[in-house]
Amino acid sequence: MGEIQKLVKDYRLTTAEILYHLPDHPNLLQAYIWQEYDIAPRFPVLHKFLDFWSHNLEGRLHSVKVANVGLIKAPDARFADALLQLH
């Protein structure tokens, strides 16, 4: 699916911080950052990745933090606090 099609279907840039137990040292946690276009709030692409992780990788999942931002949004406009002029 192309970028424009994803924009129209309300895909959002989704970032997940995945903490997992190291296979050789289960008391230690390691972080993995995952980023992909996904649809909030169900996140089917992230769920597919986490399902793959739990079935094919040795590191047991500890926690997942998710953040996302819409790709199409209104522009951010602000007034300047000061105007400085040189010369």
N, C-alpha and C positions, 0 to 999 in steps of 0.2 A: 504494500500500500504506500502511495506517495505522500510527501509532506502535506500537500494541499488537501488531500483526502482526509488525512489525520486531523487537520485543523477544522475541517467542516464537521467531522464526527465527534468533536469535543474531546480529542485526546489531550492529555496534559503531560508536561515534562515531569516525570516522577523520579524521585531519588529515595532510595531505601538504604539505611544503615543496618546491616545484618551482623549481629554478634553471634559467634558460634564457638563451641568448645573445640580445642585442638585435639585431634585424634590420639596423639601420643601423650598428651598432658591434659586430661579432661578438666582439671581445676583451673586452667588458663583459658581466657577468652581472647579471640582475635576479631577484628572488625573487617568487614568487606562492604564496599560502597557499590551499589548497583544503580544504574540510571538508564531509563528507557521511556519512550512514550507509552502512556497507559490511560485507561478511562477510569476516573474516580466516580463513585466511591468503592466500586467492586474490585478494581485492579486485577483484571483477568491475566494480563501479561506477567505481573509480579507473582500471582498465585501459581501460574504455570512454571515460572523459574523456581519458586520455593518447593514446589512438588518435585521437580527434577532434582533439586538439591537433596531433599530428604530421602529420595530413593536411590541416588547414584553417588553421593559424596559421603565421606566418612565423618566429617565434622558435624556433630549434633547441633541443631539450631538452639540458640538461647533466647534471642529477642530480635524484633524487627521494628525500626522506626521509619515512618513514611512521611514524606513531604512532597507536595506537588504544586505546580503553578500553571494557570491557563495560558495557552499559547496566544490566544487572541483576547486582548483586553483593552480597555479605554486608555488613552495616553495619560501620562502623569504630568500635570501642569502645576507650577508653583510660581508665586511672585518672589522676586529677589528681595533680600533684606536691605541691600545697599547697591548703589551704583558708583563705581570708581572710574575716574577718568585720568589718563596720563596725558600730559602736555596740554 
